[in-house]
Amino acid sequence: MSPINKLFSDGIKLPSPPAIAIKIIETVRRDDFSFKDLAAVLETDPALTVRILRAANSPYYNVSSTVNSIEKSLAILGTHAVKNIALSFVICSGFTCDAYETFDSAAFWRHALSSAVAAELTARLAGVSTDDIFISALLHDIGIMIMHGWCPQDYRRVVEHRNEGNQSLTEIERDIFGFDHQEVGARLLENWLLPKDIYEPIRYHHLEVVVQDEYKVPTTILCIANNLSSFYNGSQDVNKIRQVKRLLDTDFCINGKKVDALVESVAVKSLELFSSFEIAPGEMRPFSQILQEANRGLSELHDSYELQIIELKQSKAKLQKQAKELMEINEKLRELASYDGLTGICNYRVFQETMDSEIARSRRYGREFALIMFDVDNLKRINDEYGHPVGDTVLVSICQAVKKIIRESDTFVRSGGDEFAVIMPETDKKRAAIVAEHLRTCVEELPIHIENKKIPVRISIGLTTFDPSNDTTDKGQIILMADKALYEAKRSGRNVSKSFFIHT
């Protein structure tokens, strides 16, 4: 099964299209529909009706008289404009499930809505009739939200690599996931039974491949809109504007002041529409204001070029020093947050995070992994008889011995006082049992002496494995199975290893 088919077959619970969205699309696709037909659908949702009227009366549409009914909004704005407003509201509010709690939805929808505005303005400037371009642009990056919801940790890796600036976003996505957000978004909307005119341009909107003539114009407009929105909602990369100007010139023979007016109006019109969608504008401001701020900054520079060079050198040296200090502080913080202070191995937080990522990886690639849990037999008696410093020495000695046995790919953690765990990727039951017994014998042979007296050290071990074919097993069950096996090892006399599996 291909990676993207796996996502759509057993990934996160994908959002379904709101029922009213389906009714709206079905209505406008009928050849004989009337204003009354569409108004009747929209008016079944009073809250949606209010939001449509609010948007229709916003500065974005600049109507000359108050719009106080759905039928009047249809007559003044037109069927497709009202359809776009309605679909935008119901779809934006549909992505609120728990899978997206850590996702910056405000930034996402700000980019999406300003892309929709940019696409509509671009189509109008180019004299192109693309009734669905607003919705296509609104949803062009919906695949990013889906991929983030499916595997947040892997998508954070995508963002980290993207920030390095060496590859495009889609290239990194394909390297890590095996597919990109264009394909995911198109597949989702196809499953929603939306028209091909909406989802086919989304499939290729980064223009990395040759697009069919049928969809070349809307796909190019999506690419232009995405770049304009990215400029305003990102780091104001001027290369985005350069690409917009190139595409408008080569594909639509539009250049000069018309392009400048388009760039300016995207921000102005987006800001007019944000309030209707209850979206914060963030730091978005018109292009003219950005230029004014840049000119103001330039005018405040020192006239002396030589002094500027000196200041730049001083600033660079200071920044380099601060960056080095910050790296050292961050490294120390990472160690404090991830490692046990006594033994130097990973702590309980890392254990939980690694279990999550290992379960996800195991399910994705269909390979088992093993979990070994052990604790020190009679550590309390050692502490009581010899003192806690000796008990600490025992724990450190055990950890040093275990680290020599396990692989670099294994994760060794201290999960409690005298409790430890080893997560072993791509390890089956047989291999895990061999490792567990090796750990037990190595610890038993540790030469720990106090005042010429050898301290006997023993551990009891429980182990289990996770079989990705058993998709009902969760993290808690896996840990519980290993813990049960450890309890059985204790109950049967200590200094032994036991296993516990589901469906063995």
C-alpha positions as CSV (number, residue, x, y, z in Angstrom):
1,M,0.0,0.0,0.0
2,S,1.4,3.4,-1.0
3,P,2.0,5.9,1.9
4,I,-0.8,8.2,0.8
5,N,-3.3,5.3,0.6
6,K,-2.3,4.3,4.1
7,L,-3.0,7.8,5.3
8,F,-6.5,7.7,3.8
9,S,-7.2,4.1,4.9
10,D,-6.0,4.1,8.5
11,G,-4.5,7.5,9.4
12,I,-6.3,10.1,11.5
13,K,-10.0,10.4,11.3
14,L,-10.3,12.7,8.3
15,P,-12.9,15.5,8.4
16,S,-16.1,15.0,6.5
17,P,-17.6,17.8,4.4
18,P,-20.4,19.6,6.3
19,A,-23.8,18.4,5.1
20,I,-24.9,21.9,4.2
21,A,-21.7,22.3,2.0
22,I,-22.8,19.3,0.0
23,K,-26.3,20.7,-0.4
24,I,-24.9,24.1,-1.6
25,I,-22.7,22.4,-4.2
26,E,-25.4,20.1,-5.4
27,T,-27.8,23.0,-5.7
28,V,-25.5,25.3,-7.8
29,R,-24.5,22.4,-10.0
30,R,-28.1,21.9,-11.2
31,D,-28.8,23.5,-14.6
32,D,-32.2,24.7,-13.5
33,F,-31.5,26.1,-10.0
34,S,-32.9,29.5,-9.0
35,F,-32.0,32.1,-6.4
36,K,-34.8,30.8,-4.3
37,D,-33.4,27.3,-4.4
38,L,-30.0,28.4,-3.1
39,A,-31.5,30.8,-0.6
40,A,-33.7,28.0,0.8
41,V,-30.6,25.9,1.5
42,L,-28.6,28.7,3.1
43,E,-31.5,29.8,5.3
44,T,-31.8,26.4,6.9
45,D,-28.8,27.5,9.0
46,P,-29.6,30.8,10.8
47,A,-26.0,31.3,12.0
48,L,-24.7,30.9,8.5
49,T,-27.3,33.3,7.2
50,V,-26.2,36.0,9.6
51,R,-22.5,35.5,8.7
52,I,-23.3,35.7,5.0
53,L,-25.2,38.9,5.4
54,R,-22.4,40.3,7.6
55,A,-19.8,39.5,4.9
56,A,-22.1,40.8,2.1
57,N,-22.3,44.2,3.9
58,S,-18.5,44.3,4.6
59,P,-16.2,46.8,2.8
60,Y,-14.8,43.9,0.7
61,Y,-18.0,43.8,-1.5
62,N,-18.6,47.6,-1.4
63,V,-22.3,47.3,-2.0
64,S,-24.2,50.6,-2.4
65,S,-27.2,49.6,-0.2
66,T,-27.8,47.4,2.8
67,V,-28.1,43.7,2.1
68,N,-30.8,42.3,4.5
69,S,-31.7,39.0,3.0
70,I,-30.1,36.1,1.3
71,E,-32.1,36.6,-1.9
72,K,-31.0,40.2,-2.1
73,S,-27.4,39.2,-1.5
74,L,-27.7,36.7,-4.4
75,A,-29.2,39.4,-6.6
76,I,-26.5,42.0,-5.8
77,L,-23.4,39.8,-5.4
78,G,-24.3,36.9,-7.7
79,T,-24.6,33.2,-7.1
80,H,-21.0,32.3,-7.1
81,A,-19.9,35.0,-4.7
82,V,-22.6,34.0,-2.2
83,K,-21.7,30.4,-2.7
84,N,-18.1,31.1,-2.0
85,I,-18.9,33.1,1.2
86,A,-21.1,30.3,2.5
87,L,-18.7,27.4,1.6
88,S,-15.8,29.3,3.2
89,F,-17.6,29.7,6.4
90,V,-18.8,26.1,6.8
91,I,-15.5,24.6,5.7
92,C,-13.3,26.9,7.9
93,S,-15.5,26.0,11.0
94,G,-15.3,22.3,10.1
95,F,-11.7,21.8,11.0
96,T,-11.9,21.9,14.8
97,C,-11.2,18.4,15.9
98,D,-8.6,17.4,18.6
99,A,-6.0,16.4,16.0
100,Y,-5.4,20.1,15.2
101,E,-5.1,21.4,18.7
102,T,-1.3,22.1,18.3
103,F,-1.8,23.5,14.8
104,D,-1.7,27.3,14.3
105,S,-5.1,27.5,12.8
106,A,-5.3,31.3,12.9
107,A,-2.2,31.6,10.8
108,F,-3.4,28.9,8.4
109,W,-6.8,30.4,7.7
110,R,-5.3,33.9,7.5
111,H,-3.0,32.6,4.7
112,A,-5.9,30.6,3.1
113,L,-8.3,33.5,3.1
114,S,-5.8,36.1,1.7
115,S,-4.9,33.5,-0.9
116,A,-8.6,33.3,-1.9
117,V,-8.8,37.0,-2.1
118,A,-5.6,37.1,-4.2
119,A,-6.9,34.4,-6.6
120,E,-10.2,36.2,-7.1
121,L,-8.5,39.5,-7.8
122,T,-5.9,37.9,-10.1
123,A,-8.6,36.1,-12.1
124,R,-10.6,39.4,-12.4
125,L,-7.5,41.2,-13.6
126,A,-6.7,38.5,-16.1
127,G,-10.3,38.5,-17.4
128,V,-10.6,34.8,-16.6
129,S,-13.9,33.3,-15.7
130,T,-13.1,30.9,-12.9
131,D,-16.1,30.5,-10.6
132,D,-14.5,28.1,-8.2
133,I,-11.1,29.8,-7.9
134,F,-12.0,31.4,-4.5
135,I,-12.7,28.0,-2.9
136,S,-9.7,26.3,-4.6
137,A,-7.4,29.0,-3.2
138,L,-9.1,28.8,0.2
139,L,-8.4,25.1,0.4
140,H,-5.2,24.9,-1.6
141,D,-3.0,24.1,1.5
142,I,-5.6,22.0,3.3
143,G,-3.3,19.0,2.8
144,I,-0.8,20.6,5.3
145,M,-3.4,20.6,8.0
146,I,-4.2,16.9,7.3
147,M,-0.6,15.9,7.3
148,H,0.1,17.8,10.5
149,G,-2.9,16.2,12.2
150,W,-1.8,12.7,11.1
151,C,1.8,12.9,12.3
152,P,2.7,16.2,14.1
153,Q,6.2,15.1,15.0
154,D,7.1,14.3,11.4
155,Y,5.6,17.5,10.1
156,R,7.6,19.5,12.6
157,R,10.6,18.0,10.9
158,V,9.3,19.2,7.6
159,V,9.1,22.8,9.0
160,E,12.6,22.6,10.5
161,H,14.1,21.5,7.1
162,R,12.1,24.1,5.3
163,N,13.5,26.8,7.6
164,E,17.0,25.8,6.5
165,G,16.0,26.9,3.0
166,N,17.8,24.2,1.0
167,Q,14.7,22.4,-0.4
168,S,11.1,23.4,-1.3
169,L,8.3,22.5,1.0
170,T,6.9,19.8,-1.3
171,E,10.3,18.2,-1.8
172,I,10.8,17.8,1.9
173,E,7.3,16.5,2.4
174,R,7.9,13.8,-0.2
175,D,11.2,12.9,1.3
176,I,9.7,12.4,4.8
177,F,6.1,11.2,4.0
178,G,6.3,9.8,0.5
179,F,3.8,12.4,-0.8
180,D,3.1,16.1,-0.5
181,H,0.3,18.4,0.7
182,Q,-0.9,19.1,-2.9
183,E,-1.8,15.4,-3.4
184,V,-3.4,15.1,0.0
185,G,-5.6,18.1,-0.4
186,A,-6.7,17.1,-3.9
187,R,-7.5,13.5,-2.7
188,L,-9.5,14.8,0.3
189,L,-11.6,17.1,-1.8
190,E,-12.1,14.4,-4.4
191,N,-13.4,12.1,-1.6
192,W,-15.8,15.0,-0.6
193,L,-17.1,14.7,-4.2
194,L,-16.3,18.4,-4.9
195,P,-16.0,19.3,-8.6
196,K,-12.8,18.6,-10.4
197,D,-12.5,22.3,-11.2
198,I,-11.9,22.9,-7.5
199,Y,-9.5,20.1,-6.6
200,E,-7.4,19.5,-9.8
201,P,-5.7,22.9,-9.7
202,I,-4.8,22.2,-6.0
203,R,-3.0,19.0,-7.0
204,Y,-0.3,21.0,-8.9
205,H,-0.5,24.5,-7.5
206,H,3.3,24.8,-7.0
207,L,3.8,24.4,-10.7
208,E,6.5,21.7,-10.4
209,V,5.1,19.6,-13.2
210,V,3.5,20.3,-16.6
211,V,-0.2,20.9,-16.0
212,Q,-3.0,19.8,-18.3
213,D,-4.2,22.6,-20.6
214,E,-7.7,22.3,-19.0
215,Y,-6.4,23.3,-15.6
216,K,-3.3,25.4,-16.5
217,V,-4.9,28.8,-16.0
218,P,-6.6,28.2,-12.6
219,T,-3.4,26.3,-11.4
220,T,-1.2,29.3,-12.4
221,I,-3.6,31.7,-10.6
222,L,-3.4,29.5,-7.5
223,C,0.4,29.7,-7.6
224,I,0.3,33.5,-7.9
225,A,-2.2,33.7,-5.1
226,N,-0.1,31.5,-2.8
227,N,3.0,33.6,-3.4
228,L,1.2,36.9,-2.7
229,S,-0.4,35.5,0.5
230,S,3.0,34.0,1.6
231,F,4.7,37.4,1.1
232,Y,2.2,39.1,3.3
233,N,1.8,36.4,5.9
234,G,5.4,35.2,6.0
235,S,8.9,36.9,6.1
236,Q,8.1,39.3,3.2
237,D,10.4,37.5,0.8
238,V,10.7,39.7,-2.2
239,N,11.3,36.6,-4.4
240,K,7.6,35.8,-3.9
241,I,6.7,39.1,-5.6
242,R,9.3,38.5,-8.3
243,Q,7.7,35.1,-9.1
244,V,4.3,36.7,-9.2
245,K,5.4,39.4,-11.7
246,R,7.1,36.7,-13.9
247,L,4.0,34.5,-14.0
248,L,1.6,37.5,-14.7
249,D,3.9,38.7,-17.5
250,T,4.5,35.3,-19.2
251,D,1.1,33.7,-18.8
252,F,-1.3,36.7,-18.9
253,C,0.8,39.6,-20.4
254,I,0.1,41.7,-17.4
255,N,2.8,43.9,-16.1
256,G,3.7,47.4,-14.8
257,K,1.3,49.4,-12.7
258,K,-1.5,46.8,-13.0
259,V,0.7,44.3,-11.1
260,D,1.6,46.9,-8.4
261,A,-2.1,47.7,-7.9
262,L,-2.9,44.0,-7.6
263,V,-0.2,43.4,-5.0
264,E,-1.5,46.4,-3.0
265,S,-5.1,45.4,-3.2
266,V,-4.6,41.9,-2.0
267,A,-3.6,43.1,1.5
268,V,-6.3,45.9,1.5
269,K,-9.1,43.5,0.5
270,S,-7.9,40.7,2.8
271,L,-8.0,43.0,5.8
272,E,-11.5,44.0,4.8
273,L,-12.7,40.4,4.8
274,F,-10.8,39.1,7.9
275,S,-13.3,40.6,10.4
276,S,-16.2,38.8,8.7
277,F,-14.4,35.5,9.3
278,E,-13.3,36.5,12.8
279,I,-9.7,36.1,11.8
280,A,-7.0,38.3,13.4
281,P,-5.0,40.2,10.8
282,G,-1.7,39.4,12.4
283,E,1.1,41.7,11.1
284,M,-0.4,42.0,7.6
285,R,-0.4,45.6,6.1
286,P,-0.5,46.9,2.6
287,F,2.5,46.9,0.3
288,S,2.7,50.7,0.3
289,Q,3.0,50.7,4.0
290,I,5.8,48.1,4.0
291,L,7.7,50.3,1.5
292,Q,7.2,53.4,3.6
293,E,8.6,51.6,6.6
294,A,11.6,50.4,4.6
295,N,12.3,53.9,3.3
296,R,12.0,55.3,6.7
297,G,14.5,52.8,8.0
298,L,16.9,53.6,5.2
299,S,16.7,57.4,5.9
300,E,17.6,56.8,9.5
301,L,20.9,55.1,8.7
302,H,24.1,57.0,9.4
303,D,25.5,59.1,6.5
304,S,29.0,57.8,7.0
305,Y,29.6,54.6,5.2
306,E,32.8,53.9,7.2
307,L,30.9,54.2,10.5
308,Q,28.3,51.8,9.2
309,I,30.9,49.2,8.4
310,I,32.3,49.5,11.9
311,E,28.9,49.2,13.5
312,L,28.1,46.2,11.3
313,K,31.3,44.4,12.3
314,Q,30.6,45.2,16.0
315,S,27.0,44.0,15.6
316,K,28.1,40.8,13.8
317,A,30.7,40.0,16.6
318,K,28.1,40.6,19.3
319,L,25.5,38.5,17.5
320,Q,27.9,35.7,17.0
321,K,28.8,35.8,20.7
322,Q,25.1,35.9,21.7
323,A,24.3,33.0,19.3
324,K,27.1,30.9,20.8
325,E,25.9,31.6,24.4
326,L,22.3,30.9,23.4
327,M,23.3,27.5,21.8
328,E,25.2,26.6,25.0
329,I,22.2,27.5,27.2
330,N,19.8,25.7,24.9
331,E,22.0,22.6,25.0
332,K,22.0,22.7,28.8
333,L,18.2,23.1,28.9
334,R,17.8,20.2,26.5
335,E,19.9,18.0,28.8
336,L,18.0,19.1,31.9
337,A,14.7,18.4,30.2
338,S,15.7,15.1,28.6
339,Y,18.2,13.4,30.8
340,D,18.3,12.0,34.4
341,G,20.7,13.9,36.6
342,L,22.1,10.9,38.4
343,T,22.6,8.3,35.7
344,G,22.9,10.5,32.6
345,I,20.4,8.5,30.6
346,C,17.1,9.7,29.2
347,N,14.2,10.5,31.6
348,Y,10.5,9.7,31.7
349,R,9.5,12.5,29.4
350,V,11.7,11.1,26.6
351,F,10.3,7.6,27.3
352,Q,6.7,8.9,26.6
353,E,7.7,10.8,23.5
354,T,9.8,7.9,22.1
355,M,6.9,5.4,22.7
356,D,4.6,7.7,20.7
357,S,7.0,8.1,17.8
358,E,8.0,4.4,17.8
359,I,4.3,3.3,17.6
360,A,3.7,5.6,14.7
361,R,6.8,4.5,12.9
362,S,6.0,0.8,13.5
363,R,2.5,1.2,12.1
364,R,3.8,3.1,9.1
365,Y,6.4,0.6,8.1
366,G,4.8,-2.6,9.5
367,R,7.7,-3.6,11.8
368,E,7.7,-4.7,15.4
369,F,9.5,-3.1,18.2
370,A,10.2,-4.4,21.8
371,L,9.8,-2.8,25.2
372,I,11.9,-4.1,28.1
373,M,11.2,-2.8,31.6
374,F,13.3,-3.8,34.7
375,D,13.9,-2.7,38.2
376,V,16.6,-3.4,40.8
377,D,15.9,-6.2,43.3
378,N,16.1,-5.2,46.9
379,L,17.5,-1.7,46.3
380,K,15.8,-0.5,49.5
381,R,17.7,-3.1,51.5
382,I,21.0,-1.9,49.9
383,N,20.1,1.7,50.8
384,D,19.2,0.8,54.4
385,E,22.3,-1.3,54.9
386,Y,24.9,0.7,53.1
387,G,23.4,4.2,52.7
388,H,21.8,6.0,49.7
389,P,25.2,7.0,48.1
390,V,25.9,3.3,47.7
391,G,22.5,2.8,46.2
392,D,23.2,5.6,43.8
393,T,26.5,3.9,42.8
394,V,24.6,0.7,42.1
395,L,22.1,2.5,39.8
396,V,25.0,4.3,37.9
397,S,26.9,1.0,37.5
398,I,23.8,-0.8,36.2
399,C,23.2,2.0,33.6
400,Q,26.9,1.9,32.5
401,A,26.6,-1.9,32.0
402,V,23.3,-1.7,30.1
403,K,24.6,1.1,27.7
404,K,27.4,-1.2,26.6
405,I,24.9,-3.9,25.7
406,I,22.1,-2.1,23.8
407,R,22.3,-0.6,20.3
408,E,22.7,3.0,19.4
409,S,19.2,2.9,17.9
410,D,17.7,1.7,21.3
411,T,16.4,4.2,23.8
412,F,17.4,3.6,27.4
413,V,15.5,5.6,30.1
414,R,15.1,5.9,33.8
415,S,11.3,5.8,34.2
416,G,11.3,6.0,38.1
417,G,13.5,5.6,41.2
418,D,14.9,2.1,40.5
419,E,12.8,1.5,37.4
420,F,14.2,1.5,33.8
421,A,13.1,0.8,30.3
422,V,14.7,0.0,26.9
423,I,12.7,0.7,23.7
424,M,14.2,-1.4,20.9
425,P,13.1,-0.6,17.3
426,E,12.7,-3.3,14.7
427,T,13.1,-6.1,17.4
428,D,10.9,-9.2,17.6
429,K,10.1,-11.4,20.6
430,K,13.1,-13.8,20.1
431,R,15.7,-11.0,19.9
432,A,14.1,-9.1,22.8
433,A,14.3,-12.2,25.0
434,I,17.9,-12.7,24.2
435,V,18.8,-9.1,25.0
436,A,16.8,-9.3,28.3
437,E,18.6,-12.3,29.5
438,H,22.0,-10.8,28.5
439,L,21.1,-7.7,30.6
440,R,20.2,-9.8,33.6
441,T,23.4,-11.8,33.6
442,C,25.6,-8.8,33.0
443,V,24.1,-6.9,35.9
444,E,24.4,-10.0,38.1
445,E,28.1,-10.1,37.4
446,L,28.8,-6.5,38.2
447,P,31.8,-6.1,40.5
448,I,30.5,-3.7,43.1
449,H,32.4,-3.7,46.4
450,I,32.1,-1.7,49.5
451,E,34.7,-2.1,52.2
452,N,36.1,-5.2,50.5
453,K,32.6,-6.7,50.5
454,K,30.8,-7.5,47.2
455,I,27.3,-6.2,47.0
456,P,25.1,-8.6,45.1
457,V,23.0,-6.8,42.5
458,R,20.1,-8.4,40.7
459,I,17.4,-7.1,38.4
460,S,13.9,-8.5,37.4
461,I,12.9,-8.0,33.8
462,G,9.6,-7.8,32.0
463,L,9.3,-7.5,28.2
464,T,6.7,-7.3,25.4
465,T,6.6,-6.4,21.7
466,F,4.3,-4.3,19.7
467,D,2.8,-5.9,16.5
468,P,1.7,-3.2,14.1
469,S,-0.9,-5.7,12.6
470,N,-2.8,-5.4,15.9
471,D,-3.9,-1.8,15.4
472,T,-6.1,-1.8,18.5
473,T,-3.1,-1.9,20.9
474,D,-2.2,1.6,22.3
475,K,0.7,2.9,24.2
476,G,-0.9,2.3,27.6
477,Q,-1.6,-1.3,26.8
478,I,2.0,-1.9,25.6
479,I,3.5,-0.4,28.8
480,L,0.9,-2.4,30.9
481,M,2.0,-5.7,29.2
482,A,5.7,-5.1,30.0
483,D,4.7,-4.1,33.5
484,K,2.7,-7.3,34.0
485,A,5.6,-9.3,32.8
486,L,7.9,-7.5,35.3
487,Y,5.4,-8.1,38.1
488,E,5.4,-11.8,37.2
489,A,9.2,-11.9,37.3
490,K,9.1,-10.3,40.8
491,R,6.4,-12.8,41.9
492,S,8.3,-15.8,40.7
493,G,11.4,-15.1,42.7
494,R,13.2,-12.1,41.2
495,N,16.4,-12.1,39.1
496,V,14.5,-13.4,36.1
497,S,13.0,-12.1,32.9
498,K,9.4,-12.7,31.8
499,S,7.4,-11.9,28.7
500,F,3.8,-10.9,28.1
501,F,2.3,-10.6,24.7
502,I,-1.1,-10.0,23.0
503,H,-2.0,-12.5,20.3
504,T,1.2,-14.5,20.6
